[in-house]
Amino acid sequence: MDIVLNDLRRVIDKHRYRHQLERRVSRIFGEGSDKYCVIMLTIDLVAETHNNGLRNNGDLLKSHEFAMFTIALVYCGIRDLSILLAILLHDMIEDYPEIWSPWLIAERFGQEVLRIDLAVTKPDKSTFTTEAEYEEVIFDSVLSGGWKAVVVKCIDRLHNMLTLYGGKDKMVNKVLQTIKFVLPMSANIQFLTFELMSATTEQMSRLEMEQDRFL
C-alpha cells in the first residue's frame, strides 16, 4: 500500500507548478491545440480566482485543483475534456459564487462541465437538520450526476485523504464518510478503489482507528 501511495505522491509533487502542468498538457494534447488552450486558460482562471489563498494546512488553495488534475491526467490517464475541466472548476460555484455562477460555467465550458460540477457542489448546510441527512444528500447528488461526477468525487476524496488535516473529530468523520459513501461508489465503477482503500487505511492507522470495525 505504501508503495502505491508514495508513487502517487511523487506524481503529484512533479506537477505542483503551472509550468510543469503546461509541459505535460502540451505533450499530451499538443501545444496550441484547442484542448491545450482551454485547459491552460482554465488553470490560469482558477489560480487567479484563488489569488494565492491558503488552505488551513498552509498549502495554496490552487494546489488541490492542480493535484486532482494531475491524478486524472497523469496517474489515471483521463483524456475526457469535460472531466478535466470539471476537476479544475469543481469548487468554484461553492467557494466563489459571486465570481463563478452556473451560468458562467455553462457559457464558457459547456453544459456537461456544469452538470458534473453541480453534482459535486455541496448544498447549503443550514437547510438540513442533521449531519446524516446532509451527507446523504451530498452523495445522492454525486450519484445523480452520473459516472463522470463519481470520477471527480473519487479523485477529490483521494487527494483529501492524502492530505487529511484538521481536528481529530473532523478527520475521523472524513474517514468514516469515505468508507460509507465514497468507497462503494469507487468500487461500483472500479475506479481508484485500491488507492482510496490504501489512503483510508493509512489515515485510520494515523488516527488509531480500529480497522477491523470498518474495512
N, C-alpha and C positions, 0 to 999 in steps of 0.2 A: 504493500500500500504506500509506504513512504517513498518508494522509487517513483511511482506514478505521480504522486503529488509534487515531489521535488522536480520532476521533468516538467510538469505543468507550470510550476512557479518559475522555472528557468525560461520557459517560452514567454510567459507574461513579462518577465524582467527584461527580456531582449527587445520588447516593443513598448517601452514605457513612454517614449517621446515621439513627437509628431514626425520627425524626420525618419525614425525607424518604421513607423507605420506607413509613411508615404513610400518608402523604399519597397516594402512588402506589397502594398496595393499596386504600385507601378509594375512590379514583377509579375503579379498575377493577372491584372486586367489590362496592362499596357498603359504607359504614360500618355496622358492626353485623351484617353478613351472616355466615352460617356460615363461609364461606371467609375472610372478613376476620378473624374471631375466631380461627380455628385458625392462620392464618398469623402473626398478631401474637403469639399465645401462643407459637408455636414460635420466633419471632425472639427473644422475651424469654428463653425457656428456654436457647437456645443461648448468648446473651450472658451469662446468669447462670452457665452451666457454664464458659465460658471465663474468667469473673471478671477481666476486663481483662488477661489474659495477653498476652504479646507473641510475635510470630513472630521468627525470627532476624534479619530485616531491620528490626526495630523497629516494624512495623505491629501493630495489635491483632489478636489471633487471629480475632476475630469479623469482621474486615474481609474475610477470604477468603469466608466464607459470604455476607456481605452483597453482595459484588461478584458472586459467582456467581448469587445470587438476582436481582440487577439485570440481569445479562446475559440470564438466562432470561426474566424477566417483561417487561422494558422493551425490551431490544435484540432479542430473538428473538420476543417476543410470545407466550410459552408461558402457557397458562391451565390446564393439567392440574395439578390439586392434588397428585396423588401425586408428580409430578416436582418441583414447587416445594418440597414438604415434604422430599423425599429430598435435595434440594440442601442445605437448611438443616441436615439431620441427618447428612450423608454422612460426616463424620469422627468422630461421637460414639462409635460402637462401638469404633473403633480407638484413639482417643485417651483415652476416658474409660470403659473397660469396667466400672469399679466403680460408675459412675453410670448409664450407658446400656447396659442389656442388650438383646439382640434381643427378649426377651420384652416389655420395657417399650415399645420402639418399636412392636411389633405391637399391644400393648394400647391404646396411646394414639393411634396413627396408622394402623393397619391393616396387613394382610399385604402389600399392594402396595408400600407405602413400605419396609417391611422387606426385601422381595425385592430392590428396587433397591439399597438401602444395603448389603446383604450382598454383592451382586455387585461393588460398587466398594470394599469393605473389603479391605485388603491382608492376606494370611495372615502367620503368624509366620515371619519371615525365617530364623530359626535352624534351621528344619526343612529348609532347602534347601542343597545342596552347592555350587551355582554361581549366580552372578548371572543368567545367561541362563535357567536353569530357573525361578528366582524370577519374572523378568519375564514369561515365557511363561504361568505360572500366573495372575499378576495379570490379564493381559489376556484370557486364556481365560475367566476368571471374569466379567469385564465382558461379553463376548460372550454368555455363557450366560444373563446376566440380561435379554437382550432389548434392543430399541431404546431403551427408556427409560433403562436403565443406560448405554448408549452415549452418549446425550444428556448425562447427568450427567457422565460421564467427559470428554467433549469440552469441556464448559463448565469443568470443573475444570482441565483441562490448558491451556485457553486463558488462564485467569487466571494459572496458574502461569507461562506463557510471557510474559505481560505484565509480571510482577513477578519474573522469574528472579533469584535471588541465591545466594550461597554461593561455595565454591571453584570454580576453573575446571573441574577434572575433573568435579565434581558437575554443573555447569551443562552441560557438553558432553554428559555422559551423558543428561541430561534432554532435550536437543535430539535426540539420536540415538534415544532411546526414542520421542519424539513422531513422528519420521519413520517409524520401523519399525512402530509399533503404532497410534498414535492417528490419524494422517492417513489411513491406509487405512480405519479404522472410520468416520471422519468422511465420507470420500468415498462409502463404501458406502450411507450413509443420507442423503447430500447435506445435511449439517448443519455449518455453521460452517467448511467446508473452506477457503474463501478467507482467513478471519480467522486460522485456525490456520497456514496456509502463510505468511501475512504476518508473524505474530508469530515463527514459526520462522526465517524469513529474516532478520528484524531481529536476532534473537539470534545467528544464525550470523555475521552481519556484525560484531556487537559482540565476539564471541569469536574473530573472524578465522578462521573455519572455511571451507573451500573448498566453496562451494555446489554447484558442478558435480558434485562427487563423490556428493552425496546427494539433491538435489532434481531 
